[in-house]
């Protein structure tokens, strides 16, 4: 992954919704540190959490986790 390339769109989705990381983590029933790792691409959510994130941010899983080129 290039430095300018984001691993996913979770951070952008959360910020555009105007929600703090702590509130989102509480609403999603995940630790804020885990949500931070999801947003920064150092940890990947399982499929069930990815679906909850999708529902929470009103975006498709594919919008939140777009396929990366070159794979």
Steps between C-alpha positions, in 0.01 A plus 500: 500500500627845410530759776235721337260207460257445788432139598125559523239775529400451864666814633346714225156344562520568872622856459242584233231371737636731771540216750785469748703181509386433858131537411533279192689238698234502772216481247673214316598321822872497417797643686604849378855369450365224277301751297815710465685196364216430255507861378875497452517160335717331762218258582217371283152446639337163448210481259239543773660819630546627143125458445423684827734781391322511165159526665623758751650734238224431241754391241566173327782277616661559160485878553666467840755241386565560130704241314863600474666506161802282436378203702 
